[in-house]
Amino acid sequence: MLSEIQSAWLKHLTSMEASDRQRAEAAVRAFYPDVVYCPPPNYFFWFDSPERAGWASRLLSAASDDSDQRILEDKSRSPERRLFLEGLRVELCEKARLEWDQLTKIAGMSRTQQTLWAPQRIELHGLTDLYLSKDARKGGSRRSEWESRVRPVLDGPDKDDAVRRIEDRFHAAMLHPSGLRISLSTTNSPYTYAKMAQDEEAALASGREVPPAIAAAWDLARSAGECWLFQGAVVFLDRPADLRFNSEMFLHCDDGPAVAFRDGAKIWAWNGIVTDERVILHPEDIPADEWQQSREDLPAEYVARIEARRYKCARS
């Protein structure tokens, strides 16, 4: 059963209120020196849909990341995708009022996965001395204590934790159209909503003061959606306008989109698994060979339901 604090963090995760952009930008500026180890950024780029936010982030990253550059080159083979990417590049330059070379130089390298939250979180849990203990780190007499007290904080809640289980599915669906699997608060990144809930409960139980960088991270999570950090810039995804869930709090709708964004973009999902409009509304129209491939990514109970519908339509 979810605690009051866990429930509150899930409400922030699944909020449909428009992002408080001024508050989110202030929060990012507050934690940058302590967590990103860079001066606070001055360039913030907001997008209403994950596809535009994700590919804008990849465009900035490609200037200093060969793997992202190769991905962009592959996508640019399609005239339609090439125009899409070029439009995003122009939009970023117009928002920044800079030429592309100037903007990518200021933005610098991606820092989303290089944020260092551990010292701040360890301080909140009152474990700094143990965390820094050379005896514990080198396998001495305090190593077992380090593993039992410090490791659970660093790792955060396990995959069976209620908040993490919901959060994992939510982020995977929300990021699916972006072409990215990582944002600041996803499971593979250092500071998730599940960890925030864990930290707030620890702070309340101990009465310890929350480090400023942690408080700023909480403020960001309470005021905006996904974001991607660079040395001198940040890309934000505004919160969706509408979300639909099943009883387990997984994104789900069997007669329409599970997510609708403010620019009209949509995500179709069944029990947290992203699919497309035809699979939800008109599975009978999907060619047999294409359906055979699509069904491999869907839950068995949904496949059975759709198979029955396809069979009925075929007979009629």
C-alpha positions in Angstrom: 0.0 0.0 0.0 1.3 3.4 -0.9 2.3 5.8 1.8 1.0 9.4 1.8 4.3 10.6 0.6 4.5 8.0 -2.2 1.0 8.9 -3.3 2.0 12.6 -3.4 5.0 11.9 -5.6 2.9 9.8 -8.0 0.5 12.7 -8.3 3.4 14.9 -9.3 4.6 12.3 -11.8 1.2 12.0 -13.5 0.1 15.7 -13.2 -1.8 17.1 -16.1 -1.3 20.7 -15.1 0.7 22.8 -17.4 4.3 23.1 -16.3 5.3 26.1 -14.1 8.1 27.1 -16.4 9.5 29.9 -14.3 9.6 27.7 -11.2 11.2 24.8 -13.1 13.9 27.0 -14.6 14.7 28.5 -11.2 14.9 25.0 -9.7 17.4 23.9 -12.4 19.5 27.0 -11.9 19.6 26.2 -8.1 21.0 22.7 -8.3 23.4 23.0 -11.3 26.5 24.1 -9.4 26.2 21.3 -6.8 25.0 18.5 -9.0 26.0 19.2 -12.6 29.2 21.0 -11.6 28.5 23.8 -14.2 27.4 27.4 -13.9 23.6 27.8 -14.0 22.4 27.6 -17.6 20.8 30.6 -19.4 19.1 28.7 -22.3 15.9 26.8 -21.7 14.0 25.1 -24.5 10.4 24.0 -23.9 8.4 21.6 -26.1 4.9 20.3 -25.9 5.5 16.8 -27.3 8.1 14.1 -26.5 9.0 13.6 -30.2 10.0 17.3 -30.6 11.7 17.5 -27.2 13.6 14.3 -27.6 14.9 15.0 -31.1 15.8 18.6 -30.1 17.9 17.1 -27.3 19.5 14.7 -29.7 20.3 17.5 -32.2 22.2 19.4 -29.4 23.9 16.3 -28.3 25.1 15.3 -31.7 27.4 18.2 -31.9 29.7 16.5 -29.4 28.5 12.8 -29.5 29.4 10.7 -32.5 26.7 8.1 -31.8 23.9 10.7 -31.8 25.4 12.2 -35.0 25.2 8.8 -36.7 21.6 8.4 -35.6 20.7 11.8 -37.0 22.4 11.0 -40.3 20.4 7.8 -40.5 17.1 9.6 -39.8 18.0 12.3 -42.3 17.9 9.8 -45.2 14.1 10.3 -45.3 13.2 13.7 -46.8 10.3 14.0 -44.3 12.5 13.4 -41.3 15.2 15.6 -42.7 12.7 18.5 -42.9 11.5 17.7 -39.4 15.0 17.9 -38.0 15.9 21.0 -39.9 12.8 22.7 -38.6 13.8 21.8 -35.0 17.3 23.2 -35.6 15.8 26.5 -36.9 13.4 26.6 -33.9 16.2 26.1 -31.4 18.3 28.9 -33.0 15.3 31.3 -33.1 14.5 30.6 -29.4 18.2 31.2 -28.4 18.7 34.0 -30.9 22.0 32.4 -31.8 23.5 30.7 -34.9 23.7 26.9 -34.7 27.5 26.8 -34.1 27.2 29.3 -31.3 24.3 27.5 -29.7 25.9 24.0 -29.7 29.1 25.5 -28.3 27.2 27.1 -25.4 25.0 24.0 -24.8 28.1 21.7 -24.7 27.9 18.1 -23.8 24.8 16.3 -22.4 24.9 16.0 -18.6 21.7 14.1 -18.0 23.4 10.9 -16.9 26.4 12.7 -15.3 24.5 14.5 -12.6 25.9 13.6 -9.1 23.1 13.3 -6.6 24.7 10.7 -4.3 26.6 13.1 -1.9 23.5 15.2 -1.4 21.3 12.2 -0.8 23.7 10.6 1.5 23.9 13.8 3.6 20.1 13.9 3.9 20.2 10.3 5.2 22.9 11.2 7.7 25.4 8.8 6.3 28.2 11.0 5.0 30.9 9.7 7.4 30.1 6.1 6.6 29.8 6.9 2.8 33.3 8.5 2.8 34.9 5.9 5.1 38.1 4.5 3.6 37.8 1.4 5.8 34.3 0.7 4.4 35.2 1.4 0.8 38.3 -0.8 0.9 36.6 -3.8 2.3 37.5 -3.2 6.0 35.5 -3.8 9.1 32.8 -1.3 8.2 32.1 -2.7 4.7 29.1 -4.8 5.8 27.6 -1.7 7.5 28.2 0.3 4.3 26.5 -2.3 2.2 23.5 -2.5 4.6 23.0 1.2 5.1 24.6 3.2 2.2 23.9 0.8 -0.7 20.1 0.9 -0.3 20.2 4.7 -0.5 22.4 4.8 -3.5 20.4 2.1 -5.3 17.0 3.4 -4.3 13.8 1.4 -4.1 14.0 -1.9 -6.0 11.9 -2.8 -9.0 9.1 -4.2 -6.9 8.5 -0.9 -5.1 5.1 0.5 -6.0 6.3 3.9 -7.1 9.2 2.6 -9.1 7.0 0.0 -10.9 4.5 2.7 -12.0 7.3 5.1 -12.8 9.2 2.7 -15.0 6.2 2.0 -17.2 5.2 5.7 -17.2 8.6 7.0 -18.3 9.0 4.2 -20.9 5.7 5.2 -22.5 6.2 8.9 -22.3 9.7 8.8 -23.8 8.8 6.3 -26.6 8.1 8.9 -29.2 11.2 10.8 -28.4 13.7 8.2 -29.6 15.4 8.5 -26.2 15.3 6.1 -23.2 16.8 8.5 -20.6 15.7 11.7 -19.0 16.7 13.3 -15.7 14.2 11.3 -13.7 14.1 7.9 -15.4 15.2 4.7 -13.7 18.5 4.6 -15.4 19.2 8.2 -14.3 20.4 9.1 -10.8 17.3 10.7 -9.3 13.9 9.1 -9.8 10.6 10.0 -8.2 10.8 6.8 -6.2 14.1 8.0 -4.7 12.5 11.4 -4.0 9.8 9.7 -2.1 12.4 7.6 -0.2 14.3 10.8 0.6 11.4 12.8 1.8 10.3 10.0 4.1 13.8 9.9 5.6 13.9 13.6 6.1 10.6 13.7 7.9 11.5 10.7 10.1 14.9 12.2 11.0 14.1 15.9 11.1 17.3 16.6 9.1 17.5 19.6 6.9 17.1 18.9 3.2 20.2 19.9 1.2 19.4 22.8 -1.1 20.2 20.9 -4.3 17.8 18.1 -3.2 15.1 20.7 -2.4 15.6 22.2 -5.9 15.3 18.8 -7.5 12.0 18.2 -5.7 10.8 21.6 -6.8 11.6 20.8 -10.4 9.7 17.5 -10.2 6.7 19.2 -8.7 6.6 21.8 -11.5 7.5 20.2 -14.8 7.7 17.0 -16.8 10.8 15.3 -18.4 14.0 17.3 -19.0 17.4 16.8 -20.5 20.5 18.6 -19.2 23.5 20.0 -21.0 26.4 22.0 -19.8 24.8 25.3 -20.8 21.2 24.5 -21.7 18.2 22.5 -20.7 15.5 20.9 -22.9 12.1 20.5 -21.2 9.0 18.5 -22.1 5.8 20.2 -20.9 3.3 18.0 -19.0 0.6 16.3 -21.0 -2.9 17.7 -21.2 -4.6 14.4 -20.6 -3.7 10.9 -19.2 -5.7 7.7 -19.0 -4.8 4.9 -16.6 -5.8 1.3 -15.8 -6.4 0.2 -12.2 -2.7 -0.4 -11.7 -1.8 3.2 -12.7 -0.3 2.1 -16.0 -1.1 4.3 -19.1 -4.0 2.6 -20.8 -7.1 3.3 -23.0 -8.9 0.8 -25.1 -11.0 3.4 -27.1 -8.6 6.3 -27.7 -5.2 7.7 -26.9 -3.8 7.1 -23.4 -1.8 10.4 -23.5 -2.7 13.7 -25.2 -0.2 16.5 -25.4 -0.9 20.2 -25.7 0.2 20.4 -29.3 -2.1 17.5 -30.3 0.5 14.8 -30.2 -0.8 11.5 -28.8 0.4 8.2 -27.3 -1.6 5.0 -27.6 -1.0 2.5 -24.9 -2.5 -0.7 -23.5 -1.6 -1.6 -19.9 1.5 0.6 -20.0 2.7 -0.8 -23.4 3.0 1.7 -26.2 1.2 0.7 -29.4 -0.4 2.7 -32.3 -3.9 3.9 -33.2 -4.7 1.1 -35.5 -4.0 -1.6 -32.9 -6.3 0.2 -30.4 -9.2 1.2 -32.7 -8.9 -0.8 -35.9 -6.9 -4.0 -35.4 -8.9 -5.7 -38.1 -7.4 -3.4 -40.7 -3.8 -4.4 -39.9 -2.3 -6.8 -42.6 -1.7 -10.3 -41.3 2.1 -10.2 -41.5 2.3 -6.8 -39.8 -0.1 -7.9 -37.1 2.1 -11.0 -36.4 5.0 -8.7 -35.7 2.9 -6.2 -33.6 1.4 -8.8 -31.4 4.8 -9.9 -30.0 5.0 -6.6 -28.1 1.5 -6.8 -26.6 0.2 -8.5 -23.4 -1.3 -11.9 -24.0 -4.8 -10.9 -22.8 -4.9 -8.1 -25.3 -3.6 -10.2 -28.1 -6.4 -12.7 -27.4 -9.0 -10.0 -27.4 -7.8 -8.6 -30.7 -7.5 -12.0 -32.3 -11.1 -12.6 -31.5 -12.1 -9.3 -33.0 -10.0 -9.9 -36.2 -11.6 -13.4 -36.5 -15.1 -11.9 -36.2 -14.4 -9.3 -38.8 -12.9 -11.8 -41.2 -15.9 -14.1 -41.0 -18.3 -11.2 -41.6 
